[in-house]
Amino acid sequence: MDDLLVTGLFQRCIHEDFSLQLEKEELKDNALFLEEVSFGLRTAIVKVLNAIETSKEQPDDREKLVGLLGVFVLYSWISGEASDKKTLKMISKLAANFPVLHPVSNVRFLSIEFLSAHSPSWFRASTLFRDVRRDAAILKRSYLTRLDEALIKDSHETHRSICDWLVSFSTLAASSPAQNLSSQSLLDRHLQQATLGILLANKLQKFLRSAIDLHVLLEVPISKEQVRQLRYGMELLKAIEYMFNKLRQEVALSVGQIVGHLMSVVRERLLQFKSWLAEDLNSKLKTSNGNMFNRSPSKTREPELKLMDALCALNITMKALDFLPTVQGLFTFRLAFDVVTCLQSKLQEERIKEIEDYIALIELTLNRGSLIQMATDCSFLFWNKEMMATCFSMVYSQAGEARHLQYLVSAFLDGAKLLQCGCADASLYEKSIRDCLLTEVVEPICHDIETDLRLHVHSAHLKGAVNVNPTKTGVRDPSWFLKIKPLRLLSSFIHIKSRVEVYLNAAFYDHAAVALHNWKTYNEMKNIAELKYGLSLDAIHLPGQTLEQGVDVLEIMRNIHIFVACYTYNLNTQVFVERPSNARNRKNLNTVNVKHAANSIRTHGIGIMSTTVNFAYQFLAQKFLVFSQFLFDDHIKSRMVKEQRFYKEKKLQAESGYPVERAEKLNKDIRKLGVTDDGFSFLDQFRRLIAEMGNALGFVRMVRLGGLNYCTTACGSLPMTKGFEEAAKTFFLPKAGIDAGLILDKALESQNLSVNETDYFAILTNIFSELKGNDNIHLRDFFLLVPALTINAADAILQSKEKLHKRGRDAVNATFTDDGFALGIAYILKVLDQDKQFDSLHWFQSARQHFVAERARLEESLDMDSTGSGMNGLQAWSQKLASLSKEEAQNMQMMMKKITAILMEVELIEFTFTGARVFFQGS
């Protein structure tokens, strides 16, 4: 800037000898000219100074100060020491109040230094300017202090004003004249709001630019709070720009109507001026009796001629009004209107100012696009890239401000406009913004989300390992950053959510590959990430102890007798879970599900499905032999005879049902017959026999569903056509093509074997129908043994679940599911055709009523409400507690918990049994 002023046109202009080109008189002696220049200079300075830092400040007012200082320097060289003292005082005040100006972007204009370097010596020696020059450093620092105070003090008011404008302007732009508003009123509001937005943006931009540059100039550090307020200002500037761009169509449609409306108002005011001047001229002509042109030449400059000149200038003004939207028309209008105001000082100053304001609004409306771009331009941040990292980290520290991130990125991207104007490559500048964004926002989000997921998992599995106190550490929600749209740069986008997903996928895969036994932990973290943050992550590709397609179903089928004893079956999830006793030296348990069956069928072919049924039949035949031997035993048979006699005598009804006490007694009687080394009674072993039979049936069901899964996947891409053979005939292909279509149809038909139509359970049920004959009469009382088996199974599964929380030798027999027992019971009842007889026992209803009554009895024993109220009730309750020892009270509470747990297990067995019976309804 200094080089331009010292060696450029300005320096040559102020030192030009104007007197050589004047014929009559020198400019220094032209008092009228000097007075007009001085008056115009003072008027312009007063007008600009009164508008700056107020709501009336125009977009180019601060730039006008630079021009006014240049005009004064030229005026001071021409006038010499004869300059007006008012003007000198005003210039000194201007330099003192605004020691630093920024005419464009980050270009710095130092007012005091400019006047010291270019004004004549007499001005530099004047008392007014000498004091200003002496205190230049103090004035700059006080100017910075004033800006810093306004930055903190007025930030809230500025934020509120701009937010109010954003809401009102968006609402107004979406409205129409039909909404209880006249068209003229709506246009006035459009003009008012659009103008207000430009003025607010211009004022805020000039403030930010001056504050940042003054800190750099004076080497004063910017505090963290000041950086936060500056960041808010940048975001508000870009919010205004975004609002104008969003509603640019509505704004553009209103420009023509607004300009037309303003021009009609100006024309109306000019017609009033014209009528006033015409009336004044006619009155003067009548007074002079119409002899104006016969006067002597000394009287040619009378008021009548001035009126005629003013009318002529006014006509030119009105003609120029028709061409006002152009630059030439606007210049002609201003020039002609200035002639009118100079010739006729009697015109009301308020009327003249009103027209000037309307012309300024017209000019602002016509140049609205460029003014918006200039007012919201943040290219000055190109020289302050050091603020970028701090601003981005501040946004990340306040997760609720995540939506402001795009505004902040756009503000720093404006610096690339300077590079593009200079035909320079802006890719490096864009890369610096991208790297800073990744370092300060994206990477911390990735690490924080991963840490949060780990804390969730560890706090659930390791009690007390993670202690998080939200009241001390605070609560941050990074999900705000995952909800924002991709951040737009110059030639690329940054989608934070996608980058977080890529990071977590890579992290989970790498960690699972290093420690295969932790795959389940990372799978839980993946599920939490989907539920809490909405992240779509890939499945964990390395499940523990599995290779490629998992366990081979063919090997299971060949060793089905080992499989059903070492695995427990879950009916609802179609999963077999390995017993802990079979995995003593491993940290994880194997599972077998439908996917494994489908993979095996894809490898070996669908023929293994029929083979599975054959193996299951052979296994069930062996188990039915043991089943029959158990019920044929004399000890068991004698007890079944008693149960049959009781059943016939009581003729059980729904109100009574089979007593739980009798089932528990039968369970205890059979236990008295003896137990194994592992503590299992004969009834326990019989229950496990039935559970293994149910596991075999569950395995058949899983293989069938695996076949359906495989066939669906294999045929999923095939078109639903009549056949390739018929299609070949339709297109008149040769015989070889028709034969190929026939072979393809057969191959596809083999893939779509009637898996749906084959009911393997019906086959396995009907094949053992001979068990219902007279040769197996000892099996007819099996349904009476089911209640005792149910109580035995409920106790066993309850003990197994309690061992899940223990370690060591007790955890070997822990398990949480054994639906094979319920499936086996349903299958055997169907084979023996004893469903109706079992239903007549009303066993589950009776068991539920029994345990509910027992629980209510225990609750009543410990309940204070049952003793009544008042002192009598308190005394009765105290006596009840006194009658019970502490040990007895604890035993009663433990008994109540046990009854509640057994009731729950019996109900679960009932639900599973009811679901399993559905499989055999069509058998």
ABEGO torsion letter per residue (X at the ends): XAAAAAABAAAAAAABBAAAABAABBAAABAAAAAAAAAAAAAAAAAAAAABGBAABBAAAAAAAAAAAAAAAAAAAAAEAABBAAAAAAAAAAAAABABBBABEABBBBAAAAAAAABBAAAAABAAAAAAAAAAAAAAAAAAAAAAAAAAAAAAAAAAAAAAAAAAAAAAAABBAABGBBAAAAAAAAAAAAAAAAAAAAAAAAAAAAAAAAAAAAGBBBBAAAAAAAAAAAAAAAAAAAAAAAAAAAAAAAAAAAAAAAAAAAAAAAAAAAAAAAAAAAAAAAAAGGAAAABBAAAAABAAAAAAAAAAAAAAAAAAAAAAABAAAAAAAAAAAAAAAAABAABBAAAAAAAAAAAAAAAAAAAAAAAAAAAABAAAAAAAAAAAAAAAAAAAABAAAAAAAAAAAAAAAAAAAAAAAAGBBAAAAAAAAAAAAAAAAAAAAAAAAAAAAAAAAAAAABBGABBBBAAAAEBBBAAAAAABBBBBBAABBBBAAAAAAAAAAAAAAAAAAABAAAAAAAAAAAAAAAAAAGBBBBBBABBBGBBEAEBBAAAAAAAAAAAAAABBBBAAAGBBBBBAAABAABABBBBBBAAAAAAAAAAAEAAAAAAAAAAAAAAAAAAAAAAAAAAABAAAAAAAAAAAAAAAAAGBBAAAEBBAAAAAAAAAAAAAAEBBAAGBBAAAAAAAAAAAAAAAAAAAAAAAAAAAAAAAAAAAABBBBAEAAAAAAAAGBBAAAAAAAAAAAAAAAAAABBAAABBAAAAAAAAAAAAABAAAAAAAAAAAAAAAAAAAAAAAAAAAAAAAABBEAAAAABBABBAAAAAAAAAAAAAAGAAAAAAAAGAAAAAAAAAAAAAAAAAAAABAAAAEBEAAAAAAAAAAAAABBAAAAAAAAAAAAAAAAAAAAAAAAAAAAAAAAAAAAAX
